[in-house]
Amino acid sequence: MEKISKTYDVPPAEALDSSAISQSVAHQLRRAHGQFIQRFLHYFSVVNLRPTEYSVLAMIADNPGWKQSEIAAVLGIQRANFVSLMNDLEERCLTERRNVPNDRRSYALHLTPSGEAC
């Protein structure tokens, strides 16, 4: 059976008209996002931190004591996903949950010294 890639002649890059895509804002944003994510992952690989985790840590750093539900809502993260994310950050000793006075169902979020160092 012949490979699909061998059934098509690929034109040289100089022959391709890329003017429409090179002027596309959506295409340029996608490329910029891809480069940003690649650089982010490289830089934060030392502490094994993903972009979403960084956003959560930054929100907690700027708003210590906020409830899980409040930070999840601001970041647009579904509640169940946020609980799992917080479990992971807490296991890595980057965050801690503290009881909220007068609300036994909620936890206030705080960074640990390790979380502040990130």
All heavy atoms as an XYZ file, in Angstrom:
937
protein
N       0.846     -1.175      0.000
C       0.000      0.000      0.000
C       0.889      1.235      0.000
O       1.805      1.348      0.791
C      -0.890     -0.024      1.234
C      -1.822      1.126      1.325
S      -2.975      0.815      2.685
C      -4.197      1.962      2.281
N       0.588      2.162     -0.886
C       1.389      3.372     -1.030
C       1.028      4.391      0.049
O      -0.141      4.564      0.383
C       1.134      3.968     -2.411
C       2.047      5.105     -2.739
C       1.807      5.598     -4.161
O       0.797      5.192     -4.771
O       2.606      6.385     -4.635
N       2.040      5.052      0.608
C       1.804      6.076      1.616
C       1.129      7.290      0.989
O       1.425      7.654     -0.148
C       3.114      6.517      2.261
C       3.752      5.468      3.123
C       4.977      6.045      3.784
C       5.624      5.011      4.678
N       6.814      5.552      5.337
N       0.242      7.901      1.725
C      -0.467      9.077      1.233
C       0.500     10.200      0.920
O       0.357     10.900     -0.074
C      -1.532      9.538      2.246
C      -2.618      8.479      2.360
C      -2.132     10.875      1.858
C      -3.649      8.752      3.421
N       1.514     10.390      1.745
C       2.446     11.494      1.545
C       3.185     11.394      0.219
O       3.636     12.385     -0.314
C       3.452     11.565      2.692
O       4.181     10.366      2.764
N       3.293     10.192     -0.343
C       3.988     10.026     -1.613
C       3.062     10.199     -2.810
O       3.508     10.254     -3.932
C       4.647      8.661     -1.676
C       5.810      8.523     -0.725
C       6.506      7.212     -0.941
C       7.695      7.125     -0.017
N       8.479      5.920     -0.248
N       1.775     10.309     -2.578
C       0.852     10.437     -3.702
C       0.666     11.889     -4.135
O       0.096     12.150     -5.165
C      -0.526      9.848     -3.350
O      -1.067     10.545     -2.236
C      -0.419      8.378     -3.054
N       1.140     12.841     -3.323
C       0.986     14.258     -3.638
C       2.345     14.898     -3.830
O       3.266     14.654     -3.067
C       0.247     14.996     -2.511
C      -1.152     14.503     -2.299
C      -1.452     13.658     -1.234
C      -2.174     14.868     -3.161
C      -2.740     13.193     -1.033
C      -3.463     14.407     -2.969
C      -3.735     13.572     -1.906
O      -5.008     13.109     -1.724
N       2.458     15.729     -4.843
C       3.673     16.509     -5.027
C       3.548     17.769     -4.177
O       2.587     18.526     -4.304
C       3.854     16.908     -6.495
C       4.196     15.701     -7.359
O       4.841     14.773     -6.838
O       3.800     15.695     -8.539
N       4.496     17.976     -3.299
C       4.474     19.139     -2.414
C       5.188     20.284     -3.119
O       6.346     20.150     -3.513
C       5.172     18.825     -1.072
C       5.176     20.033     -0.171
C       4.497     17.637     -0.408
N       4.497     21.429     -3.310
C       5.138     22.553     -3.985
C       6.202     23.187     -3.088
O       6.098     23.128     -1.860
C       3.982     23.531     -4.225
C       2.964     23.185     -3.202
C       3.125     21.722     -2.929
N       7.225     23.765     -3.674
C       8.235     24.437     -2.857
C       7.605     25.601     -2.090
O       6.630     26.202     -2.543
C       9.263     24.934     -3.870
C       8.677     24.738     -5.212
C       7.490     23.854     -5.093
N       8.170     25.920     -0.935
C       7.608     26.962     -0.070
C       7.492     28.299     -0.787
O       6.566     29.072     -0.543
C       8.457     27.104      1.190
N       8.426     28.591     -1.703
C       8.386     29.868     -2.426
C       7.146     29.969     -3.320
O       6.669     31.060     -3.611
C       9.624     30.053     -3.307
C      10.953     29.904     -2.600
C      11.427     28.453     -2.549
O      11.363     27.729     -3.558
O      11.848     28.048     -1.452
N       6.625     28.845     -3.736
C       5.491     28.845     -4.654
C       4.158     29.016     -3.930
O       3.147     29.312     -4.564
C       5.476     27.551     -5.457
N       4.139     28.838     -2.646
C       2.887     28.943     -1.893
C       2.522     30.407     -1.680
O       3.351     31.232     -1.320
C       3.020     28.258     -0.527
C       3.193     26.753     -0.549
C       3.461     26.237      0.860
C       1.971     26.081     -1.127
N       1.255     30.719     -1.887
C       0.756     32.072     -1.609
C       0.244     32.090     -0.181
O      -0.785     31.507      0.137
C      -0.365     32.439     -2.585
C      -0.916     33.830     -2.331
O      -0.329     34.583     -1.513
O      -1.943     34.187     -2.942
N       0.975     32.741      0.697
C       0.591     32.783      2.107
C       0.150     34.184      2.524
O       0.067     34.468      3.716
C       1.757     32.319      2.975
O       2.847     33.204      2.814
N      -0.169     35.031      1.568
C      -0.514     36.413      1.899
C      -1.777     36.510      2.750
O      -1.835     37.302      3.686
C      -0.661     37.255      0.633
O      -1.671     36.713     -0.203
N      -2.788     35.697      2.470
C      -4.034     35.774      3.240
C      -3.813     35.345      4.685
O      -4.278     36.000      5.613
C      -5.117     34.923      2.587
N      -3.094     34.256      4.862
C      -2.900     33.759      6.230
C      -1.916     34.626      7.001
O      -2.039     34.815      8.210
C      -2.490     32.275      6.246
C      -2.732     31.702      7.631
C      -1.061     32.084      5.837
C      -2.839     30.220      7.654
N      -0.927     35.197      6.315
C       0.047     36.036      7.021
C      -0.584     37.337      7.507
O      -0.080     37.960      8.431
C       1.254     36.333      6.133
O       0.873     37.148      5.045
N      -1.697     37.731      6.914
C      -2.403     38.945      7.337
C      -3.562     38.632      8.272
O      -4.238     39.532      8.741
C      -2.900     39.717      6.115
C      -1.764     40.246      5.265
C      -2.262     40.925      4.004
O      -3.442     41.157      3.838
N      -1.339     41.236      3.112
N      -3.783     37.378      8.566
C      -4.886     36.964      9.425
C      -4.529     37.192     10.891
O      -3.553     36.649     11.404
C      -5.193     35.480      9.199
O      -6.012     34.983     10.221
N      -5.325     37.987     11.567
C      -5.101     38.252     12.989
C      -5.223     36.955     13.787
O      -4.423     36.689     14.683
C      -6.089     39.318     13.510
C      -5.978     39.474     15.011
C      -5.850     40.645     12.806
N      -6.203     36.140     13.459
C      -6.403     34.886     14.189
C      -5.180     33.981     14.054
O      -4.733     33.373     15.037
C      -7.643     34.166     13.676
N      -4.625     33.901     12.855
C      -3.441     33.064     12.644
C      -2.254     33.609     13.433
O      -1.525     32.848     14.086
C      -3.100     32.996     11.155
C      -1.834     32.262     10.871
N      -1.725     30.902     11.007
C      -0.609     32.700     10.498
C      -0.490     30.529     10.708
N       0.206     31.599     10.397
N      -2.044     34.905     13.403
C      -0.919     35.504     14.113
C      -1.069     35.329     15.628
O      -0.094     35.076     16.333
C      -0.776     36.990     13.756
C      -0.429     37.227     12.294
C       0.873     36.555     11.877
O       1.829     36.495     12.637
N       0.901     36.021     10.662
N      -2.300     35.461     16.134
C      -2.543     35.248     17.560
C      -2.261     33.801     17.954
O      -1.678     33.536     19.008
C      -3.975     35.617     17.931
C      -4.270     37.104     18.016
C      -5.765     37.339     18.209
C      -3.481     37.756     19.137
N      -2.690     32.859     17.114
C      -2.440     31.442     17.399
C      -0.947     31.168     17.446
O      -0.452     30.486     18.342
C      -3.107     30.552     16.352
C      -2.983     29.059     16.666
C      -3.470     28.178     15.537
N      -2.703     28.314     14.319
C      -1.466     27.819     14.131
N      -0.866     27.173     15.094
N      -0.841     27.984     12.988
N      -0.199     31.729     16.503
C       1.256     31.527     16.486
C       1.919     32.165     17.702
O       2.797     31.578     18.325
C       1.858     32.092     15.206
C       1.494     31.225     14.001
C       2.332     31.551     12.838
N       3.736     31.389     13.236
C       4.742     31.445     12.391
N       4.505     31.640     11.124
N       5.977     31.303     12.794
N       1.489     33.382     18.047
C       2.057     34.064     19.223
C       1.744     33.283     20.493
O       2.603     33.133     21.369
C       1.515     35.486     19.319
N       0.517     32.761     20.578
C       0.134     31.967     21.747
C       0.997     30.715     21.848
O       1.476     30.353     22.928
C      -1.350     31.591     21.659
C      -1.814     30.739     22.796
N      -1.931     29.375     22.690
C      -2.161     31.054     24.066
C      -2.334     28.886     23.842
N      -2.482     29.882     24.698
N       1.200     30.055     20.738
C       2.033     28.857     20.725
C       3.458     29.147     21.175
O       4.046     28.390     21.958
N       4.028     30.240     20.702
C       5.382     30.615     21.107
C       5.425     30.977     22.591
O       6.366     30.627     23.297
C       5.889     31.770     20.256
C       6.162     31.363     18.829
C       6.569     32.535     17.960
O       6.596     33.685     18.388
N       6.888     32.243     16.712
N       4.397     31.687     23.060
C       4.339     32.043     24.475
C       4.291     30.793     25.349
O       5.032     30.676     26.324
C       3.125     32.926     24.756
C       2.849     33.075     26.229
C       3.618     33.928     26.999
C       1.845     32.344     26.841
C       3.394     34.046     28.360
C       1.605     32.459     28.199
C       2.384     33.315     28.970
N       3.414     29.852     25.000
C       3.274     28.630     25.793
C       4.580     27.852     25.798
O       5.025     27.362     26.846
C       2.105     27.753     25.276
C       0.772     28.455     25.510
C       2.125     26.378     25.916
C       0.433     28.710     26.963
N       5.225     27.758     24.651
C       6.494     27.031     24.574
C       7.543     27.682     25.480
O       8.227     26.992     26.234
C       6.989     27.009     23.129
C       8.251     26.211     22.930
C       8.673     26.187     21.474
O       8.288     27.038     20.680
N       9.479     25.210     21.130
N       7.639     28.998     25.456
C       8.609     29.694     26.308
C       8.228     29.585     27.782
O       9.089     29.427     28.643
C       8.720     31.152     25.892
C       9.426     31.307     24.573
C       9.517     32.725     24.136
N      10.133     32.781     22.823
C      10.134     33.848     22.066
N       9.561     34.963     22.481
N      10.703     33.829     20.887
N       6.938     29.691     28.061
C       6.471     29.571     29.446
C       6.848     28.209     30.011
O       7.412     28.115     31.099
C       4.952     29.761     29.517
C       4.410     29.659     30.918
C       4.186     30.801     31.663
C       4.125     28.426     31.491
C       3.702     30.717     32.960
C       3.646     28.330     32.779
C       3.431     29.480     33.524
N       6.530     27.151     29.274
C       6.816     25.802     29.752
C       8.311     25.586     29.938
O       8.739     24.937     30.895
C       6.224     24.763     28.808
C       4.698     24.723     28.751
C       4.225     23.757     27.669
C       4.097     24.372     30.101
N       9.113     26.143     29.062
C      10.564     26.020     29.193
C      11.039     26.739     30.454
O      11.799     26.182     31.255
C      11.266     26.587     27.962
C      12.756     26.613     28.088
N      13.517     25.472     28.024
C      13.616     27.635     28.301
C      14.791     25.796     28.188
N      14.864     27.109     28.368
N      10.596     27.968     30.657
C      11.038     28.768     31.800
C      10.583     28.164     33.126
O      11.343     28.104     34.081
C      10.510     30.195     31.661
C      10.944     31.113     32.773
C      12.233     31.637     32.796
C      10.082     31.453     33.800
C      12.643     32.472     33.821
C      10.489     32.295     34.830
C      11.764     32.805     34.830
O      12.157     33.624     35.846
N       9.334     27.716     33.182
C       8.785     27.200     34.433
C       8.964     25.693     34.603
O       8.460     25.120     35.562
C       7.308     27.574     34.570
C       7.107     29.011     34.954
C       6.832     29.966     34.008
C       7.225     29.411     36.280
C       6.657     31.298     34.353
C       7.048     30.731     36.647
C       6.772     31.686     35.682
N       9.680     25.043     33.693
C       9.910     23.606     33.828
C      10.733     23.296     35.077
O      10.625     22.215     35.643
C      10.604     23.051     32.587
O      11.911     23.594     32.460
N      11.518     24.252     35.532
C      12.339     24.067     36.730
C      11.455     23.795     37.947
O      11.793     22.988     38.802
C      13.217     25.321     36.975
C      13.984     25.212     38.271
C      14.152     25.533     35.810
N      10.299     24.458     38.011
C       9.383     24.272     39.142
C       8.149     23.455     38.754
O       7.206     23.359     39.526
C       8.960     25.622     39.768
C      10.119     26.262     40.494
C       8.365     26.548     38.727
N       8.147     22.909     37.532
C       7.052     22.060     37.061
C       5.699     22.760     37.189
O       4.774     22.258     37.816
C       7.048     20.729     37.810
C       6.138     19.710     37.174
O       5.891     19.753     35.968
N       5.616     18.794     37.964
N       5.596     23.949     36.587
C       4.397     24.757     36.703
C       3.783     24.993     35.331
O       4.474     25.388     34.390
C       4.768     26.099     37.349
C       3.691     26.864     38.059
C       3.116     26.056     39.219
C       4.259     28.169     38.590
N       2.490     24.737     35.224
C       1.740     24.969     33.991
C       1.098     26.358     34.037
O       0.938     26.934     35.120
C       0.679     23.906     33.807
C       1.261     22.502     33.651
C       0.183     21.465     33.607
N      -0.563     21.538     34.868
C      -1.635     20.828     35.147
N      -2.107     19.988     34.283
N      -2.246     20.950     36.305
N       0.694     26.895     32.894
C       0.096     28.240     32.872
C      -1.118     28.402     33.787
O      -1.238     29.414     34.478
C      -0.294     28.435     31.402
C       0.675     27.594     30.656
C       0.906     26.388     31.527
N      -1.996     27.425     33.826
C      -3.177     27.526     34.686
C      -2.778     27.560     36.149
O      -3.326     28.335     36.941
C      -4.147     26.359     34.419
O      -4.491     26.354     33.039
C      -5.397     26.475     35.263
N      -1.815     26.740     36.518
C      -1.341     26.728     37.901
C      -0.715     28.069     38.266
O      -0.919     28.586     39.368
C      -0.326     25.597     38.109
C      -0.927     24.223     37.951
C       0.110     23.124     37.839
O       1.258     23.394     37.427
O      -0.239     21.973     38.164
N       0.038     28.632     37.329
C       0.637     29.949     37.564
C      -0.451     30.997     37.794
O      -0.337     31.821     38.707
C       1.518     30.361     36.381
C       2.056     31.762     36.533
C       3.197     31.999     37.292
C       1.403     32.841     35.946
C       3.686     33.283     37.451
C       1.882     34.127     36.110
C       3.021     34.341     36.856
O       3.492     35.616     37.031
N      -1.507     30.964     36.999
C      -2.611     31.920     37.146
C      -3.252     31.799     38.525
O      -3.566     32.805     39.164
C      -3.675     31.701     36.068
O      -3.136     31.928     34.801
N      -3.450     30.577     38.976
C      -4.044     30.355     40.302
C      -3.123     30.900     41.389
O      -3.571     31.619     42.293
C      -4.351     28.857     40.534
C      -4.748     28.597     41.977
C      -5.446     28.390     39.587
N      -1.841     30.591     41.297
C      -0.899     31.087     42.304
C      -0.841     32.616     42.302
O      -0.792     33.241     43.364
C       0.496     30.503     42.067
C       0.644     29.002     42.284
C       2.063     28.551     41.939
C       0.290     28.607     43.705
N      -0.881     33.219     41.124
C      -0.850     34.682     41.032
C      -2.102     35.295     41.655
O      -2.021     36.306     42.362
C      -0.712     35.115     39.576
N      -3.253     34.681     41.408
C      -4.502     35.182     41.997
C      -4.482     35.067     43.515
O      -4.906     35.986     44.221
C      -5.706     34.422     41.443
C      -6.131     34.832     40.052
S      -6.805     36.493     39.982
C      -8.247     36.322     41.008
N      -3.996     33.954     44.022
C      -3.934     33.766     45.472
C      -2.931     34.755     46.081
O      -3.182     35.323     47.145
C      -3.588     32.313     45.838
C      -4.696     31.370     45.372
C      -3.378     32.171     47.342
C      -4.348     29.896     45.488
N      -1.802     34.969     45.408
C      -0.797     35.906     45.909
C      -1.376     37.312     46.020
O      -1.108     38.025     46.992
C       0.422     35.910     44.992
N      -2.168     37.717     45.031
C      -2.762     39.055     45.033
C      -4.005     39.154     45.902
O      -4.413     40.255     46.262
C      -3.127     39.472     43.604
C      -1.904     39.751     42.745
O      -0.805     39.964     43.311
O      -2.040     39.751     41.503
N      -4.611     38.014     46.221
C      -5.873     37.998     46.967
C      -5.873     36.901     48.024
O      -6.729     36.011     47.998
C      -7.045     37.780     45.998
C      -7.057     38.789     44.881
O      -7.475     39.915     45.066
N      -6.572     38.393     43.714
N      -4.943     36.931     48.978
C      -4.907     35.867     49.972
C      -6.191     35.847     50.802
O      -6.759     36.892     51.118
C      -3.700     36.221     50.845
C      -3.455     37.669     50.614
C      -3.946     37.965     49.227
N      -6.653     34.642     51.074
C      -7.853     34.481     51.889
C      -9.145     34.400     51.105
O     -10.201     34.179     51.681
N      -9.069     34.570     49.781
C     -10.289     34.425     48.977
C     -10.709     32.967     48.987
O      -9.892     32.057     49.117
C     -10.034     34.865     47.547
C     -10.174     36.342     47.311
C      -9.866     37.358     48.176
C     -10.641     36.946     46.121
N     -10.105     38.558     47.595
C     -10.586     38.348     46.323
C     -11.085     36.470     44.909
C     -10.980     39.253     45.360
C     -11.467     37.369     43.940
C     -11.420     38.747     44.169
N     -11.995     32.751     48.794
C     -12.534     31.391     48.760
C     -12.208     30.726     47.422
O     -12.034     31.381     46.402
C     -14.053     31.416     48.944
C     -14.496     31.936     50.289
C     -16.008     31.979     50.343
C     -16.515     32.626     51.608
N     -17.978     32.748     51.602
N     -12.171     29.387     47.459
C     -11.946     28.606     46.240
C     -12.931     28.982     45.157
O     -12.556     29.174     43.998
C     -12.091     27.106     46.530
C     -10.992     26.497     47.298
C     -11.155     24.993     47.443
O     -10.239     24.371     47.898
N     -12.251     24.396     47.092
N     -14.209     29.073     45.513
C     -15.249     29.354     44.516
C     -15.059     30.715     43.877
O     -15.326     30.895     42.688
C     -16.635     29.256     45.156
O     -16.737     30.149     46.255
N     -14.566     31.696     44.639
C     -14.361     33.041     44.098
C     -13.218     33.068     43.093
O     -13.343     33.648     42.012
C     -14.075     34.028     45.241
C     -15.248     34.212     46.185
C     -14.886     34.933     47.465
O     -13.739     34.824     47.935
O     -15.782     35.617     48.001
N     -12.119     32.430     43.433
C     -10.975     32.419     42.524
C     -11.280     31.597     41.280
O     -10.947     31.989     40.170
C      -9.709     31.924     43.247
C      -9.295     32.989     44.275
C      -8.585     31.634     42.262
C      -8.049     32.718     45.029
N     -11.967     30.482     41.453
C     -12.352     29.663     40.298
C     -13.246     30.461     39.356
O     -13.073     30.410     38.132
C     -13.063     28.397     40.763
N     -14.184     31.210     39.903
C     -15.099     32.003     39.069
C     -14.353     33.084     38.295
O     -14.592     33.281     37.100
C     -16.189     32.625     39.936
N     -13.437     33.777     38.947
C     -12.676     34.842     38.280
C     -11.835     34.274     37.138
O     -11.733     34.870     36.071
C     -11.787     35.598     39.293
C     -10.793     36.498     38.591
C     -12.643     36.405     40.256
N     -11.253     33.109     37.353
C     -10.407     32.487     36.331
C     -11.195     31.692     35.299
O     -10.629     31.230     34.311
C      -9.359     31.584     36.991
C      -8.308     32.311     37.834
C      -7.411     31.304     38.539
C      -7.480     33.247     36.963
N     -12.483     31.519     35.529
C     -13.307     30.769     34.581
C     -13.028     29.276     34.594
O     -13.123     28.618     33.556
N     -12.685     28.745     35.758
C     -12.396     27.315     35.893
C     -13.573     26.652     36.592
O     -14.044     27.133     37.617
C     -11.103     27.091     36.715
C      -9.923     27.776     36.034
C     -10.830     25.597     36.889
C      -8.644     27.757     36.857
N     -14.059     25.560     36.022
C     -15.183     24.849     36.633
C     -14.798     24.358     38.027
O     -13.645     24.002     38.289
C     -15.610     23.672     35.766
C     -16.245     24.096     34.471
C     -16.716     22.903     33.661
O     -16.554     21.755     34.046
N     -17.330     23.187     32.527
N     -15.784     24.347     38.883
C     -15.566     24.016     40.288
C     -14.840     22.682     40.488
O     -13.866     22.593     41.237
C     -16.913     23.985     40.986
C     -16.876     24.320     42.410
C     -18.298     24.469     42.897
N     -18.281     24.914     44.275
C     -19.349     25.130     44.977
N     -20.533     24.954     44.432
N     -19.261     25.519     46.212
N     -15.316     21.628     39.831
C     -14.701     20.305     39.996
C     -13.250     20.312     39.518
O     -12.376     19.713     40.156
C     -15.505     19.259     39.237
N     -12.983     20.975     38.414
C     -11.614     21.065     37.909
C     -10.728     21.865     38.859
O      -9.556     21.557     39.041
C     -11.592     21.701     36.526
C     -12.293     20.859     35.494
O     -12.502     19.673     35.675
N     -12.680     21.477     34.398
N     -11.305     22.902     39.465
C     -10.534     23.739     40.375
C     -10.158     22.974     41.647
O      -9.051     23.122     42.155
C     -11.298     25.020     40.719
C     -10.442     26.048     41.389
C      -9.553     26.806     40.655
C     -10.515     26.256     42.756
C      -8.743     27.754     41.274
C      -9.720     27.196     43.381
C      -8.823     27.950     42.638
N     -11.077     22.163     42.143
C     -10.779     21.355     43.335
C      -9.607     20.426     43.051
O      -8.678     20.312     43.858
C     -12.028     20.567     43.802
C     -11.663     19.543     44.864
C     -13.095     21.521     44.318
N      -9.621     19.782     41.905
C      -8.530     18.890     41.522
C      -7.217     19.666     41.397
O      -6.160     19.201     41.854
C      -8.872     18.208     40.203
O      -7.800     17.436     39.750
N      -7.279     20.827     40.803
C      -6.103     21.676     40.653
C      -5.552     22.090     42.014
O      -4.344     22.033     42.262
C      -6.473     22.911     39.827
C      -5.415     23.949     39.556
C      -4.259     23.358     38.767
C      -6.025     25.104     38.797
N      -6.442     22.478     42.916
C      -6.018     22.871     44.264
C      -5.445     21.686     45.039
O      -4.480     21.843     45.783
C      -7.174     23.500     45.040
C      -7.508     24.914     44.610
S      -6.085     26.037     44.621
C      -5.543     25.897     46.313
N      -6.021     20.514     44.854
C      -5.471     19.314     45.502
C      -4.013     19.111     45.083
O      -3.151     18.822     45.907
C      -6.293     18.076     45.165
C      -7.643     18.056     45.842
O      -7.877     18.772     46.814
N      -8.545     17.252     45.323
N      -3.756     19.269     43.796
C      -2.405     19.090     43.272
C      -1.459     20.156     43.832
O      -0.348     19.841     44.270
C      -2.419     19.135     41.750
C      -1.054     18.877     41.155
O      -0.417     17.874     41.538
O      -0.608     19.691     40.317
N      -1.891     21.418     43.839
C      -1.044     22.496     44.360
C      -0.782     22.334     45.850
O       0.306     22.642     46.335
C      -1.673     23.859     44.064
C      -1.721     24.276     42.589
C      -2.516     25.554     42.415
C      -0.314     24.419     42.029
N      -1.781     21.827     46.566
C      -1.610     21.608     48.002
C      -0.666     20.428     48.271
O       0.180     20.498     49.162
C      -2.971     21.374     48.652
C      -2.960     21.548     50.146
C      -4.352     21.593     50.742
O      -5.253     20.869     50.248
O      -4.527     22.351     51.701
N      -0.778     19.365     47.486
C       0.120     18.212     47.632
C       1.569     18.606     47.361
O       2.493     18.038     47.944
C      -0.295     17.089     46.682
C      -1.539     16.355     47.109
C      -2.025     15.359     46.057
O      -1.273     15.084     45.083
O      -3.151     14.869     46.202
N       1.756     19.584     46.487
C       3.100     20.063     46.158
C       3.575     21.146     47.135
O       4.629     21.747     46.927
C       3.110     20.580     44.724
C       2.904     19.454     43.729
C       2.547     19.902     42.344
N       3.458     20.869     41.769
C       3.181     21.570     40.670
N       2.030     21.406     40.045
N       4.057     22.426     40.204
N       2.774     21.386     48.164
C       3.095     22.354     49.227
C       3.260     23.778     48.699
O       4.077     24.555     49.205
C       4.350     21.923     49.995
S       4.160     20.335     50.821
N       2.462     24.135     47.689
C       2.494     25.494     47.157
C       1.355     26.344     47.702
O       1.468     27.570     47.752
C       2.422     25.458     45.621
C       3.575     24.729     44.931
C       3.326     24.632     43.429
C       4.903     25.421     45.221
N       0.262     25.698     48.096
C      -0.889     26.412     48.644
C      -1.383     25.680     49.885
O      -1.018     24.535     50.126
C      -2.058     26.476     47.631
O      -2.473     25.151     47.319
C      -1.673     27.217     46.371
N      -2.225     26.388     50.624
C      -2.901     25.742     51.749
C      -4.319     26.283     51.838
O      -4.592     27.422     51.478
C      -2.145     25.953     53.055
C      -2.054     27.386     53.513
C      -1.244     27.536     54.787
O      -0.654     26.546     55.257
O      -1.220     28.653     55.319
N      -5.197     25.405     52.282
C      -6.589     25.780     52.508
C      -6.774     25.993     54.009
O      -6.326     25.185     54.809
C      -7.527     24.676     52.037
C      -7.490     24.416     50.558
C      -8.312     23.168     50.279
N      -8.483     22.929     48.878
C      -8.194     21.785     48.266
N      -7.710     20.776     48.970
N      -8.392     21.634     46.985
N      -7.459     27.077     54.324
C      -7.766     27.362     55.724
C      -9.269     27.508     55.857
O      -9.947     28.001     54.939
C      -7.087     28.649     56.187
C      -5.575     28.598     56.124
C      -4.977     29.885     56.597
N      -3.541     29.931     56.333
C      -2.824     31.029     56.356
N      -3.394     32.200     56.649
N      -1.539     30.984     56.102
N      -9.792     27.100     56.992
C     -11.226     27.238     57.241
C     -11.610     28.718     57.242
O     -10.860     29.564     57.725
C     -11.617     26.607     58.573
C     -11.494     25.104     58.532
O     -11.705     24.477     57.501
N     -11.131     24.524     59.656
N     -12.784     28.988     56.706
C     -13.320     30.345     56.707
C     -14.205     30.500     57.938
O     -15.115     29.689     58.147
C     -14.146     30.607     55.420
C     -14.807     31.971     55.459
C     -13.267     30.465     54.190
N     -13.946     31.524     58.758
C     -14.805     31.730     59.926
C     -16.264     31.909     59.497
O     -16.546     32.571     58.503
C     -14.266     33.012     60.560
C     -12.900     33.187     59.996
C     -12.901     32.520     58.653
N     -17.157     31.307     60.207
C     -18.602     31.415     59.967
C     -19.065     30.759     58.663
O     -20.163     31.044     58.198
C     -19.067     32.879     59.988
C     -18.736     33.555     61.290
O     -18.801     32.942     62.351
N     -18.340     34.818     61.215
N     -18.233     29.954     58.029
C     -18.644     29.242     56.814
C     -17.889     27.916     56.762
O     -16.784     27.845     56.239
C     -18.349     30.087     55.577
C     -18.951     29.471     54.309
O     -19.457     28.321     54.357
O     -18.909     30.138     53.258
N     -18.501     26.875     57.284
C     -17.831     25.575     57.367
C     -17.687     24.885     56.022
O     -16.953     23.922     55.893
C     -18.586     24.658     58.334
C     -18.553     25.171     59.760
C     -19.170     24.209     60.723
N     -20.511     23.824     60.288
C     -21.291     22.990     60.916
N     -20.877     22.410     62.023
N     -22.494     22.704     60.471
N     -18.385     25.361     55.000
C     -18.321     24.711     53.692
C     -17.218     25.269     52.796
O     -16.926     24.702     51.760
C     -19.661     24.862     52.968
C     -20.817     24.187     53.678
C     -22.128     24.481     52.973
N     -22.400     25.909     53.034
C     -22.999     26.616     52.082
N     -23.404     26.033     51.000
N     -23.194     27.908     52.214
N     -16.630     26.393     53.161
C     -15.666     27.068     52.292
C     -14.266     27.051     52.874
O     -14.084     26.939     54.082
C     -16.087     28.521     52.072
O     -17.322     28.592     51.429
N     -13.300     27.189     51.983
C     -11.907     27.288     52.378
C     -11.311     28.566     51.818
O     -11.554     28.927     50.664
C     -11.089     26.102     51.844
C     -11.444     24.793     52.484
C     -12.240     23.873     51.818
C     -10.981     24.481     53.759
C     -12.568     22.662     52.401
C     -11.304     23.267     54.351
C     -12.092     22.372     53.672
O     -12.422     21.175     54.259
N     -10.512     29.232     52.633
C      -9.744     30.389     52.179
C      -8.398     29.875     51.669
O      -7.791     28.985     52.270
C      -9.547     31.368     53.330
N      -7.936     30.432     50.575
C      -6.703     29.958     49.954
C      -5.539     30.890     50.272
O      -5.682     32.115     50.248
C      -6.874     29.861     48.436
C      -8.015     28.956     47.967
C      -8.113     28.969     46.462
C      -7.817     27.533     48.483
N      -4.418     30.286     50.568
C      -3.200     31.030     50.884
C      -2.012     30.318     50.249
O      -2.026     29.100     50.065
C      -2.987     31.117     52.399
C      -4.055     31.885     53.108
N      -3.974     33.230     53.295
C      -5.229     31.488     53.637
C      -5.059     33.646     53.929
N      -5.840     32.595     54.145
N      -0.974     31.091     49.927
C       0.263     30.499     49.442
C       1.124     30.082     50.624
O       1.109     30.729     51.663
C       1.043     31.510     48.594
C       0.420     31.964     47.288
C       1.370     32.926     46.575
C       0.092     30.793     46.381
N       1.868     29.036     50.433
C       2.889     28.646     51.395
C       4.160     29.413     51.025
O       4.233     30.025     49.946
C       3.154     27.134     51.318
O       3.664     26.847     50.014
C       1.900     26.323     51.589
N       5.173     29.377     51.842
C       6.449     30.004     51.451
C       6.981     29.455     50.114
O       7.521     30.214     49.311
C       7.386     29.665     52.616
C       6.459     29.594     53.800
C       5.195     28.943     53.249
N       6.799     28.163     49.873
C       7.231     27.583     48.582
C       6.418     28.160     47.431
O       6.949     28.415     46.357
C       7.075     26.067     48.598
O       7.922     25.498     49.547
N       5.123     28.355     47.655
C       4.272     28.941     46.620
C       4.645     30.378     46.339
O       4.612     30.825     45.181
N       5.022     31.111     47.364
C       5.456     32.496     47.175
C       6.751     32.568     46.399
O       6.978     33.505     45.639
C       5.609     33.183     48.534
C       4.290     33.426     49.229
C       4.461     33.970     50.635
O       5.608     34.264     51.039
O       3.427     34.106     51.323
N       7.601     31.558     46.556
C       8.885     31.538     45.856
C       8.744     31.290     44.362
O       9.632     31.639     43.592
C       9.791     30.475     46.464
N       7.613     30.673     43.963
C       7.396     30.404     42.535
C       7.171     31.706     41.816
O       7.433     31.939     40.734
C       6.202     29.496     42.317
S       6.537     27.792     42.732
